[in-house]
Amino acid sequence: MRYIQRTDYFNHSQLNLEKEKYLEELKEYFSKEQFVRPPKYKGWVLKEIKYDLFNEFEHKCAFCETIVEESTSVVEHFRPIGGARRKNGQVDNAYYAWLTLDWENLYLSCIECSKYKGNNFSVANPGKIMMPLERLRETEKADLIDPCYLDPSQHIELNDKGKLEGVTRIGQETIRVLELNRPNLVRRRLSKITDLFNDANLYVYQGSPRYKAELKSRIEDLVSAKGEFSGLLAQYAMTRLSGELRDGVKSFLKFQVLPPSVIKRTQKSLDESQTFNSVYFDYIPISQFHSISRIEIQGFKGIKNFRTDVRMLEGKGACYSFLGTNGLGKTTILQAITLSLLGAERLNNLDVKSKSRLGLNAKDIIHRNYKEARIKVSFSNNELTNELLITKSENQRVTIFGDTDFSPCVLSYGSYRLAAKSQLKDSLSNAMGFRIQSLFNEAARLNGIQGIFKRHKNRKSLLAIADILGSILGSEGVKFEINQKQKLLIKRLTNNNEFEYINFDVLSAGYKTVVTIVCDILDVLLSVEQGVNSLESTQAYVLIDELDAHLHPSWRLKILQAFRDAFPLIHFYVSTHDPLILRSLNGGELLILREDQEDGLVAITDYPSLKGASVDQLLTSDMFGLQTTQDIETENILQDYYKDLERVANESRDAELSTKVDSFDIPKELEYIGNTALTKRERMLMRLVDLEIANHRRDPKYSEWSQETIESLFEKVKDLGMADDF
């Protein structure tokens, strides 16, 4: 972390215009006597200024100082713009919405630091709503170092092993919350320290002017503003290197890396720096959330072996989707993740009846070819793990062992998601802040709308519930209101373009499904956290099997984004068969399951974002495996064609590519469905593509979207002498 001198922002006049309009909207909202969550800014301008932030922060993360690119960076609000998490887990929903478009509250961050930071923002003295940022900085005394306001070197030091040490409490808290001693960061910092020490040593004692100039250039690259970890390295040079080496490096230090006062200082005094932090005597640690980085399953239910890495993603709302044919094990993977997140202790604390509802018996839970089942989920760069070992005795009794490093709130929902007619009171449904049984038992009911209004009766909670339901379903012509008698009223838009009051029971199956899940999630979040103030910043895992069930196509297209907006810090893991769901996924959020004879069940994770792809493109891609979306007769013709082509290709395996391409023709039956071309060159190209498809029909790891496939095809095009056409 380094000190950053911010510049005045003048490149994007639209930012100020958007800011003025949004502030007027907020002023009107805050003028009400009661408010729950401020309206979010939904404009485009934040995406447009990322380039300017790259220049402002020298293409480096403002917090860990790693060099970032477009795909590995986010626009981060230092003061969160909704649901700031305070001490004791309390949350201020209004804070700091008014800084959404404030240039000095916008930082460039790597994805990892953004995830770890989340909405955590504890302060000693919260400022008033709509207070300007300059006054907030003076008033609040934040527990996290603001590198654009404070000098990080007053609070954090880099030691000889590449680790950061907090010399004040605010420094310690910043290191802890942002996980600034992640193993990969420590290794890279240690490498930079070694380079700096070696180059400085050679520079001081080197006589050759030519070699000295080369060393000078290397040292400047290390400690200048654009160098990775340059702020820490410059500080290290001034505080850890010996006198001669320090003096040798001193002339290279740039003031834009550290304030002038730091350059003059040769050694910090721990006693002096501790006095700065006297206001933090009542400090209470902030809760921490971790992303899943790896899933490993062996001998669990129908899965013999399965393992996959999971990418940490950009943004606050991650929605991972498992896609695969029926019977591959999508539901089983969601069940395994659920059990691992709960951990051995919480599972063993369940009573016999609850365990039975989860199918925790030897017959159902352990694969028939295995004596035991193992499930391991790793978090946040594999530093933390939850591991379960499930064994069975001779009398078929199940015993669960395991180490649990992380015990989050987890909610899991099966594909049926039946709403209860009255409030549920069984122990499994309400115990320990999780609800999971519908994922394991199709007949299980969800509390949904029945339970939430029995337990949460204060008006502020009810308004928050109606607000979130409205934000998810409002575009579908449904409104939610709370009347003076604290009752939820549902309105539906009629054909006459007017709203009429209706009962929950007359809603469609799709409406009921969404309302039931959302209410069930809200019920738990309101119960296990600090009430209504925690809804937008509560951290949890939510797993949903067959998310697309009962939903109209228009809903399938936007349901994931609606969940992201309503619950920005919840990680959703879902299974689906629907291409419309996939279109709302970002790059890295899709895990396609395939069966492999050697490796068992595998997941293909290298798919880019599918936004903009048509449904036909998705259905005929290797994600779904259809040859056409026209009719079953055409599908069968194409399947037979590729089988014959595979046989021809195998028979002529040693032949030259041009011979293979010329050795077969496209069937006459396909001439009428757009699978032929006019010129010989076009026909050769189409046969080449068909040959590629045929050669990989049985390869579960093959992906038409991968860079390897694209490069392979291009090489074959060059072999045919057709490269000039591309």
C-alpha positions in Angstrom: 0.0 0.0 0.0 1.3 3.4 -0.9 0.3 7.0 -0.4 -1.5 8.4 -3.5 -1.9 12.1 -4.3 -5.3 12.4 -6.0 -5.7 14.8 -8.9 -8.8 16.9 -9.7 -11.1 15.1 -12.0 -12.0 17.0 -15.1 -12.0 14.5 -18.0 -15.6 13.3 -17.7 -18.1 16.1 -17.4 -20.9 13.6 -17.5 -19.8 12.3 -14.1 -20.6 15.7 -12.4 -24.0 15.9 -14.3 -24.9 12.4 -13.2 -23.8 13.2 -9.7 -26.0 16.3 -9.4 -29.1 14.4 -10.6 -28.4 11.5 -8.3 -27.8 13.7 -5.3 -31.2 15.4 -5.9 -32.9 12.0 -5.9 -31.2 11.1 -2.6 -32.1 14.4 -1.0 -35.7 13.8 -1.7 -35.5 10.3 -0.4 -33.7 11.2 2.8 -36.3 14.0 3.4 -38.9 11.3 4.3 -39.5 10.5 7.9 -38.8 6.8 7.3 -36.5 5.2 4.8 -35.0 1.8 4.4 -32.5 1.6 1.6 -31.7 4.6 -0.7 -32.3 4.2 -4.4 -29.3 2.8 -6.2 -27.6 4.7 -9.0 -28.2 2.7 -12.2 -26.5 4.8 -14.8 -23.6 4.0 -17.1 -21.0 6.6 -16.1 -19.1 4.4 -13.5 -18.1 2.0 -16.3 -16.8 4.8 -18.4 -14.3 6.2 -15.9 -12.4 3.1 -15.3 -9.8 4.2 -17.8 -9.2 7.4 -15.9 -8.8 5.4 -12.6 -6.1 3.3 -14.3 -4.1 6.5 -15.0 -4.9 7.8 -11.5 -3.6 4.7 -9.7 -0.8 3.9 -12.2 -2.5 0.6 -13.2 -2.2 -0.7 -9.7 -4.6 -1.9 -7.0 -4.9 1.0 -4.5 -4.6 -1.5 -1.6 -2.2 -4.3 -2.4 -0.2 -2.5 -5.1 -0.4 -5.4 -7.6 -0.5 -4.4 -11.3 -4.0 -5.0 -12.7 -5.7 -5.2 -16.1 -9.3 -4.7 -17.2 -10.2 -8.3 -16.4 -8.6 -8.4 -13.0 -9.7 -5.0 -11.6 -12.9 -3.3 -10.4 -14.0 0.2 -9.6 -14.1 0.2 -5.8 -15.9 2.6 -3.5 -13.6 3.1 -0.5 -16.6 4.1 1.6 -19.3 1.5 0.6 -22.3 3.0 -1.1 -24.9 0.9 0.7 -24.9 -1.2 3.8 -21.7 -0.1 5.5 -20.9 -2.8 8.1 -19.8 -1.3 11.4 -18.6 -2.7 14.7 -20.5 -5.7 16.2 -21.8 -6.4 12.7 -24.2 -3.5 12.8 -25.0 -2.1 9.3 -25.9 1.4 8.1 -27.9 1.0 5.0 -27.8 4.7 4.0 -24.0 4.9 4.1 -22.5 6.1 1.9 -24.9 6.3 -1.1 -24.3 10.0 -1.6 -20.6 9.2 -2.4 -21.5 6.9 -5.3 -20.3 9.4 -7.9 -17.8 11.2 -5.8 -14.5 11.1 -7.8 -12.4 10.9 -4.6 -14.4 7.9 -3.3 -13.6 5.9 -6.5 -10.6 3.6 -6.3 -9.0 1.1 -8.6 -8.9 -2.3 -6.9 -7.9 -5.9 -7.8 -10.7 -8.4 -7.6 -9.3 -10.1 -4.5 -9.0 -6.9 -2.4 -12.5 -5.8 -3.4 -13.9 -9.2 -2.3 -12.1 -9.1 1.0 -13.0 -5.5 1.7 -16.7 -6.0 0.8 -18.9 -3.6 2.8 -16.7 -3.7 5.9 -16.2 -0.1 7.1 -16.0 0.4 10.8 -15.5 4.0 12.2 -15.2 5.5 15.6 -17.7 8.3 15.0 -20.1 8.0 12.1 -20.7 11.2 10.2 -24.1 12.6 9.2 -26.0 11.6 6.1 -25.0 13.6 3.1 -21.8 14.9 4.8 -19.1 15.8 2.3 -16.2 13.4 2.0 -13.6 15.9 3.3 -15.5 16.3 6.5 -16.2 12.6 6.8 -12.5 11.9 6.7 -11.9 14.3 9.6 -14.9 13.2 11.6 -15.2 9.4 11.3 -11.7 8.0 12.0 -12.1 4.9 9.8 -10.5 1.6 10.9 -9.2 1.1 7.3 -6.3 3.0 5.9 -7.3 5.4 3.1 -4.2 5.5 1.0 -5.4 8.7 -0.6 -5.7 10.5 2.7 -3.4 8.8 5.2 0.2 7.8 4.9 0.2 4.0 4.9 3.8 3.8 6.0 2.8 5.3 9.4 0.8 2.2 10.0 2.2 -0.7 8.0 5.8 -2.0 7.5 7.2 -4.5 5.1 9.5 -7.1 6.8 12.5 -9.0 5.4 10.3 -12.0 4.6 7.8 -10.1 2.4 5.0 -9.9 5.1 3.3 -6.8 6.2 3.2 -5.8 9.9 0.8 -3.4 11.4 2.6 -1.0 13.7 -0.8 0.6 14.7 -4.1 -0.9 15.3 -5.5 0.7 12.1 -2.6 -0.9 10.2 -3.3 -4.3 11.8 -7.0 -4.1 10.9 -6.3 -3.1 7.3 -4.0 -6.0 6.8 -6.5 -8.4 8.4 -9.6 -7.2 6.5 -7.9 -6.9 3.1 -5.9 -10.2 3.6 -2.8 -8.3 2.6 -0.6 -11.2 3.6 -2.1 -13.6 1.1 0.6 -16.2 0.2 0.9 -15.1 -3.4 1.4 -11.5 -2.3 4.1 -12.4 0.2 6.0 -14.5 -2.4 5.9 -11.7 -4.9 6.9 -9.0 -2.4 9.8 -11.2 -1.2 11.0 -11.5 -4.8 10.9 -7.7 -5.2 12.8 -7.2 -1.9 15.5 -9.6 -3.1 15.8 -7.7 -6.4 16.0 -4.4 -4.7 18.7 -5.5 -2.2 20.8 -7.1 -4.9 20.5 -4.2 -7.3 21.2 -1.6 -4.6 24.2 -3.5 -3.4 25.7 -3.8 -6.9 24.9 -0.1 -7.6 26.8 1.1 -4.5 29.9 -1.0 -5.1 29.9 -1.1 -8.9 32.6 0.9 -10.8 31.5 0.4 -14.4 29.4 3.5 -15.5 27.6 1.4 -18.1 26.6 -1.3 -15.7 25.7 1.3 -13.1 23.3 3.0 -15.5 21.6 -0.4 -16.1 21.3 -0.9 -12.4 19.9 2.6 -11.9 17.2 1.9 -14.5 16.3 -1.4 -12.7 16.1 0.3 -9.3 14.0 3.2 -10.7 11.5 0.6 -12.1 11.3 -1.1 -8.7 10.6 2.1 -6.6 8.9 4.5 -9.1 5.2 5.0 -9.0 4.4 2.4 -11.7 6.4 -0.4 -10.1 4.5 -3.2 -8.4 4.7 -2.8 -4.6 6.7 0.4 -5.1 5.3 2.2 -2.1 6.2 -0.7 0.2 9.6 -1.1 -1.5 10.5 2.6 -1.1 9.5 2.5 2.5 11.6 -0.7 3.0 14.6 1.0 1.4 14.4 3.9 3.8 13.8 1.8 7.0 15.5 -1.6 6.4 18.5 -1.1 4.2 21.8 -0.2 5.6 23.1 3.4 5.5 25.1 3.1 2.3 22.5 1.1 0.4 19.7 3.4 1.6 21.6 6.5 0.4 22.2 4.8 -2.9 18.4 4.2 -3.4 17.2 7.4 -1.9 17.9 9.5 -5.0 15.6 7.2 -7.0 12.5 7.6 -4.8 9.7 9.5 -6.4 7.5 11.8 -4.2 4.4 10.5 -5.9 5.1 7.2 -4.2 5.5 8.5 -0.7 5.0 12.0 0.8 8.1 14.1 1.2 8.0 13.7 5.0 8.6 10.0 4.6 11.6 10.3 2.4 13.3 12.3 5.1 12.6 9.7 7.7 15.1 6.8 8.1 13.4 4.8 10.9 9.9 4.8 12.3 9.3 5.1 16.1 6.7 2.5 17.1 5.9 4.5 20.3 5.1 7.7 18.2 3.0 5.9 15.7 0.8 4.2 18.4 -0.3 7.6 19.7 -2.1 8.2 16.4 -4.5 5.4 17.2 -5.7 6.4 20.6 -9.3 6.7 19.3 -9.5 3.0 18.6 -9.6 1.8 22.2 -13.1 0.2 21.7 -12.1 -1.6 18.5 -14.1 -4.8 17.8 -13.0 -7.0 14.8 -15.0 -6.9 11.6 -16.5 -10.2 10.3 -14.8 -11.7 7.2 -16.2 -13.5 4.2 -14.4 -15.9 1.9 -15.0 -17.0 -1.6 -14.9 -20.6 -2.6 -11.8 -21.3 -4.6 -11.9 -25.2 -5.0 -14.4 -28.0 -4.7 -13.3 -31.7 -4.3 -15.7 -34.6 -3.9 -15.0 -38.3 -3.7 -17.4 -41.2 -3.2 -20.4 -39.0 -2.3 -23.7 -40.3 -3.5 -23.4 -40.9 -7.3 -20.1 -39.0 -7.7 -16.9 -41.1 -7.7 -14.4 -38.2 -8.3 -14.9 -34.6 -8.9 -12.7 -31.6 -8.5 -12.7 -28.1 -9.9 -11.2 -24.7 -9.2 -13.6 -21.7 -8.9 -12.5 -18.3 -10.0 -12.8 -15.3 -7.6 -14.9 -12.9 -9.7 -15.2 -9.1 -10.2 -18.0 -7.3 -8.5 -20.0 -7.7 -5.3 -22.6 -10.3 -6.5 -21.2 -13.6 -7.7 -23.7 -16.1 -9.3 -22.0 -19.4 -10.3 -24.0 -21.8 -12.4 -23.6 -25.6 -12.9 -24.8 -26.8 -16.3 -25.0 -30.4 -17.4 -27.2 -33.1 -18.7 -29.6 -34.9 -16.4 -28.0 -37.5 -14.1 -24.5 -36.0 -14.1 -24.7 -34.8 -10.5 -25.5 -31.1 -10.4 -27.8 -31.6 -7.5 -25.3 -33.8 -5.7 -22.6 -31.1 -6.1 -24.9 -28.5 -4.5 -25.6 -30.9 -1.7 -22.0 -31.6 -1.1 -21.1 -27.9 -1.0 -24.0 -27.4 1.5 -22.8 -30.1 3.9 -19.2 -28.9 3.7 -20.2 -25.3 4.4 -22.2 -26.4 7.4 -19.2 -28.4 8.7 -19.0 -31.6 10.8 -19.9 -30.0 14.2 -23.1 -28.4 13.0 -24.1 -31.6 11.2 -23.4 -33.7 14.2 -25.5 -31.4 16.4 -28.6 -32.2 14.4 -31.1 -34.6 15.9 -31.9 -38.0 14.4 -35.0 -36.7 12.6 -33.2 -33.8 11.0 -30.4 -36.1 9.8 -32.9 -38.4 8.3 -34.5 -35.6 6.3 -31.1 -34.8 4.9 -30.5 -38.4 3.9 -27.5 -38.7 6.2 -27.5 -42.5 6.1 -25.0 -45.0 4.6 -27.3 -46.2 1.8 -27.9 -42.7 0.4 -24.8 -40.7 1.2 -21.9 -43.0 0.3 -21.3 -44.3 -3.3 -21.8 -48.0 -3.5 -18.2 -48.6 -4.7 -16.7 -46.7 -1.8 -16.4 -47.3 2.0 -16.3 -43.6 2.8 -17.0 -40.2 1.2 -14.8 -37.1 1.2 -15.8 -33.6 0.6 -13.4 -30.6 0.7 -14.2 -27.0 -0.1 -11.3 -24.5 -0.1 -11.7 -20.8 0.4 -9.8 -17.6 -0.7 -6.7 -18.9 -2.4 -6.8 -22.2 -0.6 -5.8 -20.7 2.8 -8.9 -22.0 4.6 -10.6 -25.4 4.1 -13.8 -27.2 5.2 -13.3 -30.9 4.9 -15.7 -33.8 5.7 -15.0 -37.5 6.0 -18.2 -39.6 6.1 -17.7 -43.2 7.1 -20.1 -46.2 7.6 -19.9 -49.0 10.1 -20.8 -52.6 9.6 -24.3 -51.9 10.8 -24.6 -49.1 8.2 -24.3 -46.3 10.8 -22.9 -43.0 9.4 -20.2 -41.1 11.3 -19.1 -37.6 10.1 -15.6 -36.3 10.9 -14.0 -33.1 9.7 -12.1 -29.9 10.1 -14.0 -26.7 9.6 -12.1 -23.4 9.2 -15.1 -21.3 8.1 -18.7 -21.5 9.3 -20.9 -19.2 7.2 -24.6 -18.8 6.9 -25.8 -21.1 4.2 -29.3 -21.6 2.6 -30.1 -24.3 0.0 -33.2 -24.8 -2.1 -34.3 -27.8 -4.2 -36.0 -27.7 -7.5 -39.6 -27.9 -6.1 -39.5 -25.1 -3.5 -43.1 -25.6 -2.1 -44.4 -22.8 0.0 -45.8 -23.7 3.4 -49.5 -23.0 4.1 -48.6 -21.9 7.7 -45.5 -21.1 9.6 -43.0 -23.9 10.0 -41.5 -24.6 13.4 -39.3 -27.7 13.0 -35.7 -27.5 14.3 -34.0 -28.1 11.0 -35.8 -25.2 9.2 -34.9 -22.7 11.9 -31.7 -23.9 13.5 -28.4 -22.1 13.3 -29.4 -19.6 10.6 -29.6 -22.0 7.7 -32.4 -23.8 5.7 -31.3 -26.6 3.6 -33.8 -29.5 3.7 -35.7 -28.8 0.4 -32.4 -29.5 -1.5 -32.3 -33.0 0.1 -36.1 -33.7 0.3 -38.5 -32.9 -2.5 -41.5 -32.9 -0.2 -40.0 -30.3 2.2 -41.8 -27.0 2.5 -40.4 -23.5 2.8 -41.5 -20.9 5.3 -41.5 -18.3 2.6 -44.1 -15.6 3.0 -45.9 -17.4 5.8 -42.9 -17.4 8.2 -41.5 -14.0 7.6 -44.5 -12.0 8.5 -45.1 -14.0 11.7 -41.6 -13.3 13.1 -40.8 -9.8 11.7 -43.6 -7.4 12.6 -41.9 -4.0 13.1 -42.7 -1.6 10.4 -39.1 -0.9 9.3 -38.5 -4.6 8.7 -41.8 -4.9 6.8 -41.0 -1.9 4.6 -37.6 -3.4 3.8 -39.2 -6.7 2.8 -41.7 -5.0 0.5 -38.9 -2.8 -0.9 -36.7 -5.9 -1.8 -39.6 -7.9 -3.2 -40.6 -4.9 -5.3 -37.1 -4.4 -6.6 -37.0 -8.0 -7.8 -40.6 -8.3 -9.1 -41.6 -4.7 -9.9 -40.7 -4.9 -13.6 -43.1 -7.8 -13.9 -46.2 -5.7 -13.0 -46.3 -6.7 -9.3 -46.2 -4.2 -6.4 -45.8 -4.8 -2.6 -47.1 -2.5 0.0 -47.4 -2.4 3.8 -50.7 -1.0 5.1 -51.3 0.8 8.4 -52.2 -2.6 10.0 -48.8 -4.0 9.2 -50.1 -6.3 6.5 -48.4 -7.0 3.2 -50.6 -6.1 0.2 -49.9 -7.5 -3.2 -50.9 -5.6 -6.4 -51.0 -6.9 -9.9 -51.2 -4.9 -13.1 -54.4 -5.7 -15.0 -55.1 -5.6 -18.8 -56.6 -2.2 -18.2 -53.2 -0.9 -17.1 -54.4 -0.5 -13.5 -53.3 -2.2 -10.3 -55.7 -4.5 -8.3 -55.2 -6.2 -5.0 -54.7 -9.9 -5.0 -53.9 -12.8 -2.6 -50.6 -14.7 -2.6 -52.4 -17.9 -3.5 -53.6 -16.6 -6.9 -50.1 -15.8 -8.0 -48.6 -17.9 -10.8 -46.2 -20.7 -9.9 -43.3 -18.6 -11.1 -44.3 -15.7 -8.9 -44.8 -18.0 -5.9 -41.4 -19.6 -6.4 -39.5 -16.3 -6.5 -41.5 -14.7 -3.6 -41.0 -17.8 -1.5 -37.3 -18.0 -2.0 -36.7 -14.3 -1.4 -38.9 -14.2 1.7 -37.2 -17.3 3.1 -33.8 -15.6 2.5 -35.0 -12.4 4.1 -36.4 -14.3 7.1 -33.0 -15.8 7.9 -31.1 -12.7 7.3 -33.4 -10.6 9.5 -33.1 -13.3 12.2 -29.4 -14.1 12.3 -28.0 -10.6 11.7 -28.7 -7.1 13.1 -32.2 -6.8 11.7 -33.2 -4.6 8.8 -29.9 -2.7 8.7 -28.0 -5.8 7.6 -30.0 -6.9 4.6 -27.9 -5.3 1.9 -24.5 -6.2 3.5 -25.2 -9.7 4.9 -22.8 -12.3 3.7 -24.0 -15.8 3.0 -24.1 -18.6 0.5 -27.4 -19.4 -1.2 -27.6 -22.6 -3.4 -30.6 -23.2 -5.7 -31.2 -26.3 -7.8 -32.8 -25.8 -11.2 -33.2 -22.0 -10.8 -35.2 -21.8 -14.1 -38.0 -24.1 -12.8 -41.5 -22.5 -13.2 -40.1 -19.2 -14.5 -41.3 -17.3 -17.6 -38.5 -16.7 -20.1 -38.4 -13.0 -19.4 -37.7 -13.8 -15.7 -35.0 -16.4 -16.6 -33.1 -13.7 -18.4 -32.9 -11.3 -15.5 -33.4 -13.3 -12.3 -29.7 -13.6 -11.5 -29.1 -9.9 -11.9 -32.1 -9.2 -9.7 -30.6 -11.4 -7.0 -27.2 -9.7 -7.4 -28.8 -6.3 -6.9 -31.0 -7.3 -3.9 -28.2 -9.2 -2.1 -24.8 -7.9 -3.3 -22.7 -9.8 -0.8 -24.4 -13.2 -1.1 -22.7 -15.8 -3.3 -25.3 -17.8 -5.3 -24.6 -21.3 -6.6 -27.3 -22.6 -8.9 -27.9 -25.4 -11.4 -29.8 -24.8 -14.6 -30.7 -26.3 -18.0 -31.8 -23.0 -19.5 -29.8 -20.9 -22.0 -31.5 -17.7 -20.9 -30.1 -18.1 -17.4 -26.6 -18.4 -19.0 -26.9 -15.1 -20.9 -26.9 -13.2 -17.6 -23.7 -14.8 -16.4 -20.4 -13.0 -16.4 -17.2 -14.6 -17.6 -16.0 -17.3 -15.1 -19.4 -17.9 -13.6 -20.3 -20.9 -15.7 -19.1 -24.4 -14.8 -20.1 -27.0 -17.4 -20.1 -30.6 -16.2 -19.0 -33.4 -18.4 -18.3 -37.1 -17.8 -14.8 -38.4 -18.6 -13.8 -42.0 -18.6 -10.4 -41.3 -17.1 -11.1 -38.4 -14.7 -14.7 -39.1 -13.8 -16.9 -36.0 -13.6 -15.1 -32.9 -14.8 -16.0 -29.2 -14.9 -15.0 -26.9 -17.8 -14.6 -23.4 -16.4 -12.9 -21.4 -19.2 -16.0 -19.9 -20.8 -16.1 -16.2 -21.4 -19.2 -14.1 -20.8 -22.1 -15.3 -22.9 -23.9 -11.9 -22.9 -25.1 -11.1 -26.4 -25.1 -14.7 -27.6 -28.4 -15.9 -29.1 -30.4 -18.8 -27.7 -29.7 -20.8 -30.9 -26.0 -20.2 -30.6 -26.0 -21.5 -27.0 -28.2 -24.5 -27.7 -26.0 -25.7 -30.7 -22.8 -25.0 -28.8 -20.9 -27.7 -26.9 -22.7 -26.5 -23.8 -25.9 -28.3 -24.8 -24.6 -30.5 -27.6 -27.5 -30.1 -30.0 -26.6 -30.1 -33.7 -29.7 -28.0 -34.6 -32.7 -26.3 -33.1 -35.0 -27.1 -36.0 -36.6 -30.6 -35.5 -35.7 -34.1 -34.4 -35.4 -35.4 -37.9 -32.8 -32.8 -38.8 -31.0 -33.5 -35.5 -30.9 -37.2 -36.3 -29.5 -36.5 -39.8 -26.7 -34.4 -38.4 -25.9 -37.0 -35.7 -25.6 -39.7 -38.3 -23.5 -37.4 -40.5 -21.0 -36.8 -37.7 -20.8 -40.5 -36.9 -20.0 -41.3 -40.5 -17.5 -38.4 -40.6 -15.8 -39.7 -37.5 -15.4 -43.1 -39.1 -14.0 -41.6 -42.3 -11.6 -39.5 -40.4 -10.3 -42.5 -38.4 -9.9 -44.6 -41.5 -7.8 -41.9 -43.1 -6.0 -40.9 -39.9 -2.5 -40.7 -41.5 -3.7 -38.9 -44.6 -2.9 -35.2 -45.2 -5.5 -32.7 -44.1 -6.4 -31.7 -47.6 -7.0 -35.3 -48.5 -9.3 -35.8 -45.5 -11.2 -32.7 -46.3 -11.7 -33.8 -49.9 -12.7 -37.4 -49.0 -16.3 -36.7 -48.0 -19.2 -34.6 -49.1 -22.0 -33.1 -47.0 -25.2 -35.2 -47.4 -27.8 -34.0 -49.8 -30.4 -33.9 -47.0 -28.6 -31.0 -45.4 -28.8 -28.8 -48.5 -32.2 -27.6 -47.5 -31.3 -26.5 -44.0 -28.5 -24.0 -44.7 -25.5 -26.4 -44.3 -24.1 -26.0 -47.8 -22.0 -23.3 -49.4 -21.6 -22.0 -52.9 -17.9 -22.0 -53.7 -15.4 -24.9 -53.4 -13.4 -22.8 -50.9 -16.5 -22.4 -48.7 -17.3 -26.0 -49.0 -13.8 -27.0 -48.0 -13.9 -24.7 -45.0 -17.2 -26.2 -43.8 -15.9 -29.7 -44.2 -12.9 -28.7 -42.2 -15.1 -27.4 -39.4 -17.2 -30.6 -39.5 -14.1 -32.7 -39.3 -13.0 -30.8 -36.2 -16.4 -31.4 -34.6 -16.3 -35.1 -35.5 -12.8 -35.6 -34.1 -13.8 -34.2 -30.7 -17.4 -35.7 -30.4 -16.3 -38.0 -27.5 -13.9 -35.5 -25.7 -15.7 -34.1 -22.7 -13.1 -31.5 -22.1 -13.3 -30.1 -25.6 -14.6 -26.5 -25.8 -15.4 -24.6 -29.0 -14.9 -21.4 -26.9 -11.3 -22.1 -25.8 -8.3 -20.4 -27.2 -6.7 -23.7 -27.9 -9.6 -24.7 -30.2 -9.4 -21.4 -32.1 -5.6 -21.7 -32.6 -6.0 -25.3 -33.7 -8.6 -24.4 -36.4 -6.5 -21.5 -37.6 -3.5 -23.7 -38.0 -5.5 -26.1 -40.1 -6.9 -23.3 -42.2 -3.3 -22.3 -42.9 -2.5 -25.8 -43.9 -5.2 -25.7 -46.5 -3.8 -22.4 -47.9 -6.9 -20.4 -46.8 -5.3 -18.1 -44.2 -5.5 -15.1 -46.4 -9.3 -15.2 -46.2 -9.2 -14.3 -42.5 
